[in-house]
Amino acid sequence: MPFTMVHEDILPFFGVNCQCELEERSLPQPLPGLPTTTGWAPTNIIQTGQNWRVQFDWNTIGPLNYYMAGTWHLRVYLEKMGGGEFTLPSANKTVNFVSAPHHYSNEYIEIPGGTVPAGIYKLVTAITMKGPGGIPGPIAMFGEGPMVQFYDVGP
């Protein structure tokens, strides 16, 4: 289920639309005689050993795009429910800002299986922009994703 990211509208003649979606890697071992399914599927219940990812889809609008440059910084956060702390390691990605109105971007942050312990988590995504010199730009957005259950499976 896609969820929308919100941002602050402080730049004239510039806008951004973004949504994210949580997906799991289909299990690599099919039953005998069945075809292998290796695609990605939307979910919010994931086995701890499965790879999963967050898909970011966004586009920028407005003529100010022609005058902007820098990088987008994408990040995924998980907040553990019910006590205890967990920090998701290396769940970020940097991509170049494309100076063109109506440019569509599609990026993924993939997390390998075995990274997240069993439990219930709240998913949050964030995107910030930095200018060419690495100075934070005036664009920031976040999205509140679904509650996600990671669970262990027996041998």
C-alpha positions in Angstrom: 0.0 0.0 0.0 1.7 3.2 -1.1 1.9 6.1 1.3 2.4 9.8 0.6 5.2 11.9 1.8 4.5 15.5 3.0 6.8 18.5 2.5 6.9 22.2 3.3 6.0 24.5 0.5 8.5 27.4 0.9 9.9 27.8 -2.6 7.9 29.7 -5.2 7.6 28.0 -8.6 8.7 24.7 -7.3 6.8 21.6 -6.0 7.4 18.0 -5.4 5.1 14.9 -5.2 6.3 11.7 -3.6 5.0 8.4 -2.4 6.7 5.3 -1.0 5.8 1.6 -0.8 7.1 -1.2 1.4 7.9 -4.4 -0.6 9.2 -7.9 0.3 11.3 -10.2 -1.9 9.3 -13.2 -2.9 10.6 -16.3 -1.4 13.4 -17.8 -3.6 12.5 -21.5 -3.0 9.2 -22.5 -4.7 7.5 -25.8 -4.1 8.8 -28.5 -6.4 7.2 -28.3 -9.9 6.2 -24.6 -9.5 8.0 -21.7 -11.2 10.4 -19.5 -9.3 8.9 -16.1 -8.3 11.7 -13.6 -7.8 9.7 -10.3 -7.9 8.8 -7.9 -5.3 5.4 -7.7 -3.6 3.7 -5.0 -1.4 3.4 -6.2 2.2 3.6 -5.3 5.9 4.4 -8.7 7.3 7.9 -10.0 6.5 9.9 -13.0 7.6 13.1 -11.9 9.4 15.2 -13.8 6.8 13.6 -12.1 3.7 15.1 -9.2 1.8 12.8 -6.1 1.7 12.9 -2.7 0.3 11.2 0.7 0.3 10.4 2.1 -3.2 10.5 6.0 -3.5 8.6 7.5 -6.4 8.7 11.3 -6.8 8.6 14.1 -9.3 9.4 17.8 -9.2 7.3 20.5 -10.8 7.7 24.1 -11.6 10.2 26.4 -13.5 12.5 26.8 -10.5 13.8 23.3 -11.3 15.9 24.7 -14.1 18.0 26.7 -11.5 18.4 24.0 -8.9 21.2 21.5 -8.5 22.5 19.1 -5.8 21.6 15.7 -4.4 18.6 14.0 -2.8 19.2 12.1 0.4 16.7 9.2 1.0 16.4 7.5 4.4 14.3 4.7 5.9 13.6 4.5 9.7 12.0 1.8 11.8 10.7 2.5 15.3 10.3 -0.6 17.4 7.0 -0.9 19.3 6.7 -2.4 22.8 10.0 -1.5 24.3 13.6 -2.0 23.4 15.5 0.0 20.8 16.6 -0.8 17.3 18.5 1.3 14.8 18.3 0.3 11.1 21.9 0.4 9.8 22.8 1.9 6.4 19.2 2.5 5.3 20.0 5.5 3.1 20.8 6.5 -0.4 22.0 9.6 -2.3 20.9 10.4 -5.8 21.5 13.4 -8.1 19.0 16.1 -8.4 17.9 16.4 -12.1 17.3 20.0 -13.1 14.1 19.6 -15.2 10.5 20.1 -14.4 8.3 17.0 -14.4 11.3 14.7 -14.0 10.2 11.4 -12.4 12.5 9.6 -10.1 12.2 6.0 -8.9 14.7 4.7 -6.3 14.9 1.8 -3.9 16.5 1.2 -0.5 16.9 -2.5 -0.1 17.5 -4.1 3.3 19.0 -7.6 3.4 17.2 -10.4 5.3 18.5 -11.0 8.8 18.9 -7.2 9.5 15.7 -6.6 11.5 14.9 -8.7 14.6 11.4 -10.1 15.1 8.9 -7.5 16.3 6.4 -4.8 15.3 7.8 -1.6 13.9 6.6 1.7 12.5 8.1 2.6 9.1 9.0 6.3 8.4 10.8 7.6 5.2 12.5 10.9 4.7 14.0 12.8 1.8 16.2 16.0 2.1 18.0 18.0 -0.5 21.5 19.3 -0.4 23.0 21.9 -2.8 26.2 21.4 -4.9 28.4 22.4 -2.0 26.8 19.9 0.4 24.8 22.6 2.2 21.3 21.5 3.2 18.7 22.9 0.8 15.2 24.2 1.5 13.5 20.9 0.7 12.6 18.3 3.2 9.8 15.7 3.3 8.8 12.6 5.3 6.2 9.9 5.1 4.6 7.8 7.8 4.4 4.2 6.5 2.5 1.2 7.9 3.1 -0.8 11.0 5.3 -3.7 9.9 5.7 -7.1 11.6 8.9 -9.0 11.2 8.6 -12.6 12.4 10.9 -15.7 12.7 10.3 -18.9 10.9 11.4 -22.3 12.1 14.1 -24.3 10.3 
